[in-house]
């Protein structure tokens, strides 16, 4: 049985712990809330409680999963690099750009294996879309339109008492939800050059961040993107459309269906997948363990994601387009 270190055991940490248990890892937990640690140990979700991260080299960890609040990610990543321990860090990689460039240089020099947790890249539908776009079977990608919206209160009724309520802990629709679709856009079309945004709080009370964000992106390769996100609408909606020079391709993540339309006849090719969220999340961990880098978000990409998220907030605040390389 191999050893794995988990840092943080909130909702997302518990999901990682369950997957690691399924994959037969011996789980060491470092969690600042000892009540949580003891509870998880009592029900055999974890094997060992760590009270500090001193001498962690002695446990011969295969890798670590960082699930602590986003403002602490950089601190723990630095500790793991120091001890040469590979890590999968939850998203967002950070909620600020401070120190990221310097850290990235240290990470690259260390050659420690790493990735950031954006599990949608491990979806069968997303992988198939990526293959289709890269093949250029339907010409060049020109426009991406995406809408990722749901009633977040249904899934996290305690949202006012979680990270979500505070901007400095990664709360708000941009760093909590929209960041997932920004990652997919980066996966499909590369780096984003500029952002125009309207982002604000329309419905939620008791939170600092926004619950709505409407964005227009221009990519470095000329692709144009339009992305909508709100966290109060019903029903759940998660759809992305790719307008290529020879066909339109759409992917509905709720129904797991890809549709390819080559003309306006009403006819289309349909591809159905059997994805489910638990399986996607598990595959993210397996892809990291097995070094399947094609389906992982690199720290480089995750830092660019933070740049885009920051630019979205700045664009909305200043009511103007923001160039990413100016942030």
C-alpha positions in Angstrom: 0.0 0.0 0.0 1.4 3.4 -1.1 1.2 6.5 1.0 -0.5 9.7 0.1 -0.7 13.0 2.0 -3.9 15.0 1.9 -3.8 18.6 3.1 -7.3 19.9 4.1 -10.5 17.9 4.5 -13.4 20.1 3.7 -16.0 19.1 1.1 -13.6 18.7 -1.8 -10.9 17.1 0.4 -13.3 14.5 1.5 -14.1 13.6 -2.1 -10.4 13.2 -2.8 -10.0 11.0 0.4 -12.8 8.7 -0.8 -11.1 8.3 -4.2 -7.7 7.6 -2.6 -9.4 5.0 -0.4 -10.9 3.4 -3.4 -7.5 3.3 -5.1 -6.1 1.6 -2.0 -3.8 4.3 -0.7 -2.7 4.7 2.9 -4.0 8.2 3.7 -2.2 10.7 5.9 -4.2 13.8 6.7 -3.0 17.2 7.7 -6.0 19.3 8.7 -6.0 22.3 11.0 -9.4 21.4 12.4 -8.6 18.5 14.7 -12.3 17.7 15.2 -12.5 16.9 11.5 -9.4 14.7 11.5 -10.5 12.7 14.5 -13.9 12.1 13.0 -12.5 10.9 9.7 -10.0 8.6 11.6 -12.9 7.2 13.7 -14.8 6.1 10.6 -11.7 4.8 8.9 -11.6 7.3 6.0 -8.0 8.1 6.8 -5.2 6.1 8.4 -2.9 8.6 10.0 -3.4 12.1 11.4 -0.4 14.5 11.1 -0.2 17.4 13.5 2.5 19.2 11.5 4.4 18.9 8.2 7.8 18.5 9.7 9.9 15.5 8.5 7.3 14.5 5.9 10.1 13.0 3.8 10.2 10.1 6.3 6.7 8.8 5.1 7.8 8.2 1.5 4.7 9.8 0.0 4.0 9.0 -3.6 2.2 12.3 -3.9 0.1 14.9 -2.1 -3.4 16.4 -2.7 -3.8 20.0 -1.5 -7.5 20.8 -0.6 -7.0 23.7 1.8 -8.4 27.2 1.2 -7.0 28.8 -2.0 -5.1 31.5 -0.2 -3.0 28.8 1.5 -2.2 26.8 -1.7 1.1 28.5 -2.5 2.4 28.0 1.1 1.8 24.2 1.0 3.1 23.9 -2.6 6.4 25.4 -1.5 6.7 22.9 1.4 6.0 20.0 -0.9 8.6 21.2 -3.5 11.2 21.6 -0.7 10.6 17.9 0.1 10.4 16.8 -3.5 6.8 15.5 -3.2 4.6 15.6 -6.3 1.3 17.4 -5.8 -2.2 17.7 -7.2 -3.5 21.1 -6.0 -7.2 22.0 -6.0 -8.5 24.9 -8.0 -8.1 27.8 -8.1 -4.4 27.6 -7.8 -4.5 31.0 -6.0 -6.8 33.9 -5.7 -4.0 36.4 -6.2 -1.1 36.8 -8.6 1.3 37.8 -5.9 4.3 35.5 -5.9 3.1 33.2 -8.6 5.7 34.0 -11.3 8.6 33.5 -8.8 7.0 30.3 -7.5 6.6 28.9 -11.0 10.3 29.4 -11.7 11.2 27.4 -8.6 8.7 24.7 -9.5 10.1 24.3 -13.0 13.7 24.2 -11.7 12.7 21.5 -9.1 11.0 19.3 -11.7 8.5 18.1 -9.1 5.5 16.6 -10.8 2.4 18.8 -10.4 -1.0 19.6 -11.7 -4.1 21.6 -10.7 -7.5 20.1 -10.1 -9.8 20.9 -13.0 -11.4 17.5 -13.5 -13.5 18.3 -16.5 -10.5 17.7 -18.7 -10.9 14.0 -17.8 -14.5 13.9 -19.1 -15.0 11.5 -22.1 -17.0 14.2 -23.9 -14.3 16.9 -23.4 -11.6 14.5 -24.6 -13.6 13.7 -27.7 -14.2 17.4 -28.4 -10.5 18.1 -28.0 -9.6 15.3 -30.5 -12.2 16.6 -33.0 -10.9 20.2 -32.8 -7.3 19.2 -33.0 -8.0 17.0 -36.1 -9.4 20.1 -37.9 -11.9 17.7 -39.5 -14.5 20.5 -39.5 -12.1 23.3 -40.2 -10.6 25.8 -37.8 -12.2 26.8 -34.6 -13.4 30.4 -34.8 -15.8 31.0 -31.8 -16.6 29.4 -28.5 -19.9 30.0 -26.7 -20.3 28.7 -23.2 -23.0 28.8 -20.5 -22.3 27.2 -17.1 -25.1 28.1 -14.7 -26.9 26.5 -11.8 -28.6 27.2 -8.4 -25.5 26.9 -6.3 -27.6 27.2 -3.1 -29.2 23.8 -3.9 -25.8 22.1 -3.8 -24.2 24.1 -1.0 -27.0 25.4 1.2 -24.4 26.4 3.8 -22.6 28.6 1.2 -22.7 31.7 3.5 -20.6 29.8 6.0 -18.0 28.5 3.6 -15.1 29.8 1.5 -17.7 31.0 -1.0 -18.7 34.0 1.1 -15.2 35.6 1.1 -13.3 36.9 -1.9 -9.9 36.3 -0.3 -10.7 32.6 0.2 -11.7 32.0 -3.5 -15.4 32.8 -3.1 -17.7 34.3 -5.7 -18.8 32.9 -9.1 -15.6 33.8 -10.9 -13.1 31.9 -8.8 -15.5 29.1 -7.8 -17.4 28.2 -10.9 -16.3 30.3 -14.0 -12.7 29.2 -13.5 -13.7 25.7 -14.6 -14.9 26.9 -18.0 -12.0 29.2 -18.3 -9.8 26.1 -17.9 -11.8 24.3 -20.6 -11.4 27.3 -23.0 -7.6 27.3 -22.4 -7.6 23.6 -23.0 -9.5 24.0 -26.3 -8.2 27.3 -27.7 -5.0 28.3 -25.8 -4.2 31.5 -23.9 -6.6 34.4 -23.6 -5.3 37.8 -24.8 -8.0 40.2 -23.5 -11.2 40.2 -21.5 -14.4 42.4 -21.4 -16.7 41.6 -18.5 -19.9 42.5 -16.6 -19.7 40.7 -13.3 -21.8 41.5 -10.2 -24.0 40.3 -7.4 -27.6 40.1 -8.5 -29.3 37.7 -6.1 -27.1 36.3 -3.3 -27.0 38.0 0.1 -24.3 37.6 2.8 -21.5 37.1 0.3 -18.7 39.4 -0.9 -18.3 38.1 -4.4 -20.4 38.1 -7.6 -23.1 35.5 -8.5 -23.2 36.5 -12.2 -20.5 37.0 -14.9 -20.9 37.7 -18.6 -17.6 37.7 -20.5 -16.1 38.3 -24.0 -12.7 36.8 -24.6 -10.2 37.2 -27.4 -7.6 34.5 -27.6 -4.0 34.9 -28.7 -4.7 32.8 -31.8 -7.7 34.9 -32.8 -10.5 32.7 -31.5 -13.4 34.6 -29.9 -15.1 33.4 -26.8 -18.4 34.3 -25.1 -19.0 32.9 -21.6 -22.0 33.3 -19.3 -22.1 32.1 -15.7 -24.7 32.6 -13.0 -25.2 30.7 -9.7 -28.9 31.2 -9.1 -30.8 30.0 -12.2 -32.9 26.9 -12.5 -32.5 24.4 -14.0 -28.8 23.5 -14.0 -27.3 24.4 -17.4 -23.9 23.4 -18.7 -23.4 23.7 -22.5 -20.5 24.7 -24.7 -20.6 25.3 -28.4 -17.8 25.4 -30.9 -18.3 27.3 -34.2 -15.7 26.0 -36.7 -15.3 27.1 -40.3 -17.1 23.9 -41.6 -19.4 22.9 -38.8 -20.9 23.7 -35.4 -20.2 21.3 -32.5 -22.0 21.4 -29.2 -21.5 19.5 -25.9 -24.1 19.4 -23.2 -22.4 18.2 -20.1 -25.7 17.5 -18.3 -27.0 15.0 -20.9 -23.4 14.0 -22.0 -24.3 14.5 -25.7 -22.2 15.9 -28.5 -24.0 17.2 -31.6 -22.3 18.0 -34.9 -24.2 20.2 -37.4 -22.7 20.7 -40.8 -25.6 22.7 -42.4 -29.0 24.3 -41.6 -31.0 21.3 -42.7 -31.8 20.3 -39.1 -29.9 17.1 -39.4 -27.0 16.4 -37.0 -24.6 13.7 -35.8 -25.1 12.8 -32.2 -22.6 11.1 -29.9 -23.7 9.9 -26.4 -21.4 9.4 -23.5 -21.9 7.6 -20.2 -19.8 10.0 -18.0 -20.7 10.7 -14.4 -19.1 13.2 -12.1 -17.6 10.7 -9.6 -15.9 8.8 -12.5 -14.5 12.0 -14.0 -13.1 13.0 -10.6 -11.6 9.6 -10.1 -10.0 9.7 -13.6 -8.4 13.0 -12.8 -6.5 11.3 -9.9 -5.6 8.3 -12.1 -4.4 10.5 -14.9 -2.1 12.3 -12.4 -0.7 9.1 -11.0 -0.1 7.6 -14.5 1.4 10.8 -15.9 -1.3 11.3 -18.5 -0.4 15.0 -18.9 -2.7 15.5 -21.9 -5.6 15.5 -19.6 -4.2 17.6 -16.8 -4.0 21.3 -16.1 -0.5 22.4 -15.7 0.6 25.1 -13.1 1.4 27.3 -16.1 -2.2 27.0 -17.3 -3.6 27.4 -13.8 -1.6 30.7 -13.3 -3.0 32.0 -16.6 -6.4 31.1 -15.3 -5.9 33.2 -12.3 -4.7 36.1 -14.6 -8.0 35.8 -16.5 -10.1 35.7 -13.4 -8.4 38.8 -12.0 -8.8 40.5 -15.4 -12.5 39.7 -15.4 -13.0 41.4 -12.0 -10.9 44.4 -13.1 -12.7 44.7 -16.4 -16.1 44.8 -14.7 -14.9 47.3 -12.1 -13.4 49.7 -14.6 -15.9 49.0 -17.3 -13.3 48.5 -20.0 -11.5 45.7 -21.8 -8.4 44.4 -20.0 -5.3 43.0 -21.7 -4.1 39.9 -19.9 -0.4 40.8 -20.3 -1.0 44.0 -18.4 -2.0 42.2 -15.2 
